[in-house]
Amino acid sequence: MPAAVLEFIPPSVCAAVDEAKVVSLIDARNAARKAKNFKESDRIRDELAAMGVVLKDSKDGTTWEIAR
C-alpha cells in the first residue's frame, strides 16, 4: 500500500505508528471488503482510526495518512 503521505508528517508522529501493522490491517480490510464482509472491514477501519490512521479509498486502491 502506498505510504508516501508519511513524508509530510513529522518523524516524531510517524515513529508512534507501526507501518507494518497498518499495512497488514489494510490488507485484511481489503480482503474483507472483497468478500463483502463489511462488518469486519468497518471494524478494521475503526481500529485504524483509533491508532490515528485515516484511510482514503479510490479506484486505484487504499492510501493512508496520520490524522492531524
MODELLER restraints for C-alpha pairs under 7 A, 6 or more apart:
rsr = mdl.restraints
at = mdl.atoms
rsr.add(forms.Gaussian(group=physical.xy_distance, feature=features.Distance(at['CA:1:A'], at['CA:23:A']), mean=6.48, stdev=0.5))
rsr.add(forms.Gaussian(group=physical.xy_distance, feature=features.Distance(at['CA:1:A'], at['CA:62:A']), mean=6.78, stdev=0.5))
rsr.add(forms.Gaussian(group=physical.xy_distance, feature=features.Distance(at['CA:1:A'], at['CA:63:A']), mean=6.41, stdev=0.5))
rsr.add(forms.Gaussian(group=physical.xy_distance, feature=features.Distance(at['CA:2:A'], at['CA:63:A']), mean=5.66, stdev=0.5))
rsr.add(forms.Gaussian(group=physical.xy_distance, feature=features.Distance(at['CA:3:A'], at['CA:63:A']), mean=6.62, stdev=0.5))
rsr.add(forms.Gaussian(group=physical.xy_distance, feature=features.Distance(at['CA:3:A'], at['CA:64:A']), mean=6.45, stdev=0.5))
rsr.add(forms.Gaussian(group=physical.xy_distance, feature=features.Distance(at['CA:5:A'], at['CA:65:A']), mean=5.85, stdev=0.5))
rsr.add(forms.Gaussian(group=physical.xy_distance, feature=features.Distance(at['CA:6:A'], at['CA:65:A']), mean=6.34, stdev=0.5))
rsr.add(forms.Gaussian(group=physical.xy_distance, feature=features.Distance(at['CA:25:A'], at['CA:44:A']), mean=6.66, stdev=0.5))
rsr.add(forms.Gaussian(group=physical.xy_distance, feature=features.Distance(at['CA:29:A'], at['CA:41:A']), mean=4.72, stdev=0.5))
rsr.add(forms.Gaussian(group=physical.xy_distance, feature=features.Distance(at['CA:29:A'], at['CA:44:A']), mean=6.01, stdev=0.5))
rsr.add(forms.Gaussian(group=physical.xy_distance, feature=features.Distance(at['CA:32:A'], at['CA:38:A']), mean=6.68, stdev=0.5))
rsr.add(forms.Gaussian(group=physical.xy_distance, feature=features.Distance(at['CA:32:A'], at['CA:40:A']), mean=6.27, stdev=0.5))
rsr.add(forms.Gaussian(group=physical.xy_distance, feature=features.Distance(at['CA:32:A'], at['CA:41:A']), mean=5.46, stdev=0.5))
rsr.add(forms.Gaussian(group=physical.xy_distance, feature=features.Distance(at['CA:33:A'], at['CA:41:A']), mean=5.91, stdev=0.5))
rsr.add(forms.Gaussian(group=physical.xy_distance, feature=features.Distance(at['CA:52:A'], at['CA:66:A']), mean=5.70, stdev=0.5))
rsr.add(forms.Gaussian(group=physical.xy_distance, feature=features.Distance(at['CA:52:A'], at['CA:67:A']), mean=5.31, stdev=0.5))
rsr.add(forms.Gaussian(group=physical.xy_distance, feature=features.Distance(at['CA:53:A'], at['CA:64:A']), mean=6.55, stdev=0.5))
rsr.add(forms.Gaussian(group=physical.xy_distance, feature=features.Distance(at['CA:53:A'], at['CA:65:A']), mean=5.73, stdev=0.5))
rsr.add(forms.Gaussian(group=physical.xy_distance, feature=features.Distance(at['CA:53:A'], at['CA:66:A']), mean=4.73, stdev=0.5))
rsr.add(forms.Gaussian(group=physical.xy_distance, feature=features.Distance(at['CA:53:A'], at['CA:67:A']), mean=5.67, stdev=0.5))
rsr.add(forms.Gaussian(group=physical.xy_distance, feature=features.Distance(at['CA:54:A'], at['CA:64:A']), mean=5.50, stdev=0.5))
rsr.add(forms.Gaussian(group=physical.xy_distance, feature=features.Distance(at['CA:54:A'], at['CA:65:A']), mean=5.40, stdev=0.5))
rsr.add(forms.Gaussian(group=physical.xy_distance, feature=features.Distance(at['CA:54:A'], at['CA:66:A']), mean=6.03, stdev=0.5))
rsr.add(forms.Gaussian(group=physical.xy_distance, feature=features.Distance(at['CA:54:A'], at['CA:67:A']), mean=5.75, stdev=0.5))
rsr.add(forms.Gaussian(group=physical.xy_distance, feature=features.Distance(at['CA:55:A'], at['CA:62:A']), mean=6.66, stdev=0.5))
rsr.add(forms.Gaussian(group=physical.xy_distance, feature=features.Distance(at['CA:55:A'], at['CA:63:A']), mean=5.88, stdev=0.5))
rsr.add(forms.Gaussian(group=physical.xy_distance, feature=features.Distance(at['CA:55:A'], at['CA:64:A']), mean=4.51, stdev=0.5))
rsr.add(forms.Gaussian(group=physical.xy_distance, feature=features.Distance(at['CA:55:A'], at['CA:65:A']), mean=6.78, stdev=0.5))
rsr.add(forms.Gaussian(group=physical.xy_distance, feature=features.Distance(at['CA:56:A'], at['CA:62:A']), mean=5.59, stdev=0.5))
rsr.add(forms.Gaussian(group=physical.xy_distance, feature=features.Distance(at['CA:56:A'], at['CA:63:A']), mean=5.25, stdev=0.5))
rsr.add(forms.Gaussian(group=physical.xy_distance, feature=features.Distance(at['CA:56:A'], at['CA:64:A']), mean=5.95, stdev=0.5))
rsr.add(forms.Gaussian(group=physical.xy_distance, feature=features.Distance(at['CA:57:A'], at['CA:63:A']), mean=6.52, stdev=0.5))
